[in-house]
Amino acid sequence: MEKIVFTPEGEEPVQFCVLEQTRLGGIDYILVTDSEEGDGEALILRDMSAVDDKEAVYEIVTEDEELNAVAAVFENMLEDIELS
């Protein structure tokens, strides 16, 4: 399982495991979790990077309509996961 490290400004780095990725409406999204095994906190992140950025820039998807649409795509991709 691929792991990525996020470094929020002014905070300690946080490691997440990438469960899946998709592209929807020209925007890249990743589904990440804070736990490799069992139930963990899952987040959907939107790629906000510019083409020439050296590192990826992600933000948490919080808008309900966008979150529901992307969550539905990930649920279809990963049959054993229910996002709620």
Long-range contacts (C-beta under 8 A, 24 or more apart in sequence): 1-36, 4-32, 6-58, 16-43, 19-74, 19-78, 19-81, 20-74, 20-77, 20-78, 22-70, 22-73, 22-74, 22-77, 24-69, 24-70, 24-73, 29-61, 29-70, 29-73, 29-74, 30-58, 31-74, 31-78, 31-83, 42-81, 42-83, 44-70, 44-71, 44-74, 44-83
